[in-house]
Amino acid sequence: MTLLNEALRAAHAPAPRPAAAARTVLVVGAGGALGSAVLEQALGGGGFRQVQALVAAPVAPALATFHPLPEAQLARRGTQADTAFVVFDRERHVNGRDEAFVRPQPEQLPGIARRLHAAGVRHLLVVLPHAPGALPQALQQGLASLDEQAVAALDFRHVLFVRSPQAPAGATARGLQRLAHWMLGQLQMMLPQQHQPVRATRLAAFAVHLARRLPDAAPGTRVVPPEVSWLASQVDEAEVARAWLAGEPLPTVAGRRPRY
């Protein structure tokens, strides 16, 4: 009787979700230090059948799982991706490599989100670093602009805004821009540790772990506050992603040496 009950229960159980390895992810904004780190983490960490990047110029794929997606193709035929990253990052110059990738601007977010939704994306992650101390506490925990509210109103299954302070630009800045960066650096020294900037590679690893687990989470719009992004940079980012999406207590950094 027990075996019969188990067989009946298994027959009526919902079909399992597709594994991450069967999924395709698209990265919009794969240039810059953060965008390229997200692309590398998605490619190198496994778990996705194909990793696409929206490109403005031809790119020769070096890996079988990497597929450059021209903007025109997204508009004409959509994408096979069910998950997408939109990464906003500062411009950098690396032998022209970044110029091949579409570089979104923050004011373009609602339009990009609508295009991705129309193309078949159902899980959207927006990675938008901000200047240290520039975002009020209330906005760190919730939607920070009308543009973000417009994205949340779209019929995505999941929308995730990943917040993290961004380190000041390097020494290439000049004049008033360098002075502004110096002032931001002084402000950064006065911020609590959990509101300090996170290295691009660690933030990218955390964002990709969130993307892998997102389809199994309850649907809706979520905001990852800066302190959670910082925590993930100090401990096991996969465990932080799992616990945070599940609403469980997060790991602590007690007794651990800080990571930089």
C-alpha positions in Angstrom: 0.0 0.0 0.0 2.9 2.3 0.8 4.5 1.8 -2.6 1.1 2.4 -4.3 0.6 5.7 -2.4 4.1 6.8 -3.3 3.5 6.0 -7.0 0.3 7.9 -7.0 1.9 10.9 -5.3 4.7 10.9 -7.8 2.3 10.8 -10.7 0.4 13.8 -9.4 3.5 15.8 -8.5 4.2 18.9 -10.6 6.7 18.6 -13.3 10.2 19.6 -12.2 11.5 23.0 -13.4 14.1 22.9 -16.2 17.6 22.7 -14.8 19.8 25.7 -15.1 21.9 23.8 -17.6 18.9 23.9 -20.0 18.5 27.6 -19.7 19.9 30.5 -21.8 20.9 33.8 -20.3 21.4 37.2 -22.1 23.8 39.9 -20.8 23.0 43.5 -21.9 26.0 45.6 -21.0 28.7 43.0 -21.2 31.4 45.7 -21.5 33.1 47.5 -18.6 34.7 45.8 -15.5 31.4 44.7 -14.0 29.6 43.7 -17.3 32.5 41.6 -18.5 32.8 40.0 -15.0 29.1 39.0 -15.2 29.7 37.6 -18.7 32.7 35.6 -17.5 30.9 34.3 -14.4 28.0 33.1 -16.5 30.3 31.4 -19.0 32.8 30.0 -16.5 30.5 28.9 -13.7 28.5 26.5 -15.9 24.8 26.0 -15.3 23.6 27.6 -18.5 23.2 25.9 -21.9 24.0 29.2 -23.7 25.2 32.6 -22.7 24.3 35.5 -25.0 25.6 39.0 -25.1 24.0 41.9 -26.9 26.5 43.4 -29.3 26.8 46.5 -31.4 29.6 45.1 -33.6 30.6 41.6 -34.7 32.3 39.5 -32.0 34.0 36.2 -32.7 32.9 33.7 -30.1 35.7 31.9 -28.4 33.5 29.3 -26.5 30.8 27.0 -27.8 28.4 28.2 -25.1 28.9 31.9 -26.0 26.6 33.5 -28.6 26.9 37.2 -29.6 23.4 38.6 -30.3 23.2 41.6 -32.6 20.7 44.3 -31.5 18.9 44.0 -34.8 18.3 40.3 -34.3 16.8 40.9 -30.9 14.3 43.3 -32.5 13.5 41.0 -35.4 13.4 37.5 -33.9 13.8 37.9 -30.2 16.0 35.7 -28.1 16.0 32.2 -26.8 17.0 33.5 -23.4 14.6 33.1 -20.5 16.9 35.1 -18.2 18.6 38.5 -18.8 21.0 40.8 -17.0 21.0 44.5 -17.7 24.3 45.8 -16.3 25.0 49.5 -16.0 28.7 50.2 -15.7 31.1 53.1 -16.3 33.0 53.2 -19.7 36.5 51.9 -19.9 39.0 51.5 -22.7 40.4 48.1 -23.3 41.8 47.9 -26.8 38.3 48.7 -28.2 36.9 45.4 -26.8 34.1 47.0 -24.8 32.9 49.0 -27.9 31.6 45.8 -29.4 29.1 45.3 -26.7 25.9 47.4 -26.3 26.4 49.8 -23.4 23.0 50.7 -21.9 22.4 54.0 -20.1 20.2 54.2 -17.0 17.5 56.3 -18.7 17.1 53.5 -21.3 16.1 50.9 -18.7 12.3 50.9 -19.2 12.7 50.6 -23.0 15.3 47.8 -22.7 13.0 45.9 -20.3 10.1 46.2 -22.6 12.1 44.8 -25.5 13.4 42.0 -23.4 9.9 41.1 -22.2 8.7 41.1 -25.8 11.6 38.9 -26.8 10.6 36.2 -24.3 12.7 37.0 -21.2 10.8 36.1 -18.0 13.5 36.6 -15.3 15.2 40.0 -15.3 18.2 41.1 -13.1 19.2 44.8 -13.2 22.7 45.4 -11.8 23.0 49.2 -11.1 25.9 50.3 -8.9 25.6 53.8 -7.3 28.1 56.2 -5.8 28.8 55.5 -2.1 26.5 57.4 0.2 24.5 58.7 -2.7 21.4 56.6 -2.3 19.1 57.2 0.7 18.5 54.2 3.0 14.8 53.9 2.0 15.7 53.7 -1.7 18.4 51.1 -1.0 15.6 48.8 0.1 13.0 49.6 -2.5 12.4 51.0 -6.0 14.6 54.1 -6.5 12.9 55.8 -9.5 9.9 55.9 -11.8 11.9 54.0 -14.3 12.4 51.1 -11.9 8.7 51.2 -11.1 7.9 51.0 -14.8 10.0 47.9 -15.1 8.4 46.3 -12.1 5.0 46.9 -13.7 5.9 44.7 -16.7 4.7 41.1 -16.6 8.1 39.5 -15.8 7.9 36.5 -13.5 10.9 37.8 -11.6 12.5 41.3 -11.5 15.6 41.7 -9.3 17.4 45.0 -8.7 20.9 44.3 -7.4 22.3 47.4 -5.6 25.9 47.9 -4.6 28.1 51.0 -4.1 30.6 51.6 -6.9 34.2 52.5 -6.2 35.4 55.9 -7.6 37.0 55.9 -11.0 40.7 55.4 -11.4 43.4 57.9 -12.0 42.4 58.7 -15.6 40.0 61.4 -14.4 41.1 65.0 -14.6 40.4 68.4 -13.0 37.1 68.7 -11.3 36.2 65.1 -12.0 39.3 64.0 -10.1 38.4 66.3 -7.2 34.9 64.8 -7.1 36.3 61.3 -7.0 38.7 62.3 -4.2 35.7 63.7 -2.2 33.8 60.5 -2.8 36.8 58.5 -1.6 36.8 60.5 1.7 33.1 59.9 2.1 33.6 56.2 1.5 36.0 56.0 4.5 33.2 57.3 6.8 30.6 54.7 5.6 29.9 51.5 7.5 31.8 48.5 6.3 28.6 46.8 4.8 28.1 49.9 2.6 31.6 49.8 1.1 32.0 49.1 -2.7 32.2 45.5 -3.7 34.8 44.2 -6.2 33.3 43.7 -9.6 34.2 40.0 -9.8 32.5 39.2 -6.4 29.4 41.2 -7.2 29.2 39.5 -10.6 29.5 36.0 -9.0 26.7 36.8 -6.6 24.5 38.1 -9.3 25.0 35.0 -11.4 24.2 32.7 -8.4 21.0 34.7 -8.0 20.1 34.2 -11.6 20.6 30.4 -11.4 18.2 30.2 -8.4 15.7 32.8 -9.5 13.3 30.5 -11.4 12.7 28.5 -8.3 11.9 31.5 -6.1 8.4 32.9 -5.5 7.5 35.3 -8.4 7.7 39.1 -7.9 10.0 42.1 -7.7 12.8 42.1 -5.3 15.6 44.6 -4.4 19.0 43.3 -3.1 20.2 46.0 -0.7 23.9 46.9 -0.6 24.6 45.2 2.7 23.5 41.8 1.2 25.7 42.3 -1.8 28.6 43.2 0.6 27.9 40.1 2.7 28.0 37.9 -0.4 31.5 39.2 -1.1 32.7 38.2 2.4 31.2 34.6 2.6 29.9 32.0 0.3 28.0 33.9 -2.3 26.0 30.9 -3.4 24.7 30.3 0.1 23.8 34.0 0.5 21.9 33.8 -2.8 20.0 30.7 -1.8 19.1 31.9 1.7 18.2 35.4 0.6 15.8 34.2 -2.1 14.3 31.7 0.3 13.8 34.3 3.0 16.0 32.4 5.4 18.5 33.8 7.9 21.7 34.9 6.1 25.2 33.7 7.0 27.3 36.0 9.2 30.8 37.2 8.9 31.6 36.8 12.6 35.1 35.4 13.1 35.9 35.7 9.4 38.8 37.7 7.9 37.5 40.5 5.6 37.8 40.0 1.9 39.1 42.8 -0.3 
